[in-house]
């Protein structure tokens, strides 16, 4: 909830969680069933699945997509991975923002989002 609160404060929007159960459900769905992280196909696919469920549960009044993206990237970073994707979102339909928007609109499945994360994963360079 803290990530969403910071996002909302940054934009000057009210922070409101519709219920911690929605967040718990998203987390549970991303990691179940099976042995973490391999059931979803590896860390990047777990991150994509987590992102999908955080978007779809719509746990917050505002900032659901941004919160989902930040949480998924943070999860990857904590495990030594990152994402490498086009940064020019206006010219590239393969950007993070585009795939997140498409997911929220119902045009991208959980598997497609997980595959996008897998395709764009990279190791953190130290």
Secondary structure, DSSP 8 states (H G I E B T S, - for coil): -HHHHHHHHHHT----BS-HHHHHHHHHHHH-SSSTTTTTTSHHHHHHHHHHHHHHHT-BSS-HHHHHHHHHHHHHHHTTEEE---S-TTT-TTSHHHHHHHHHTT-S-HHHHHHHHHHHEEE---
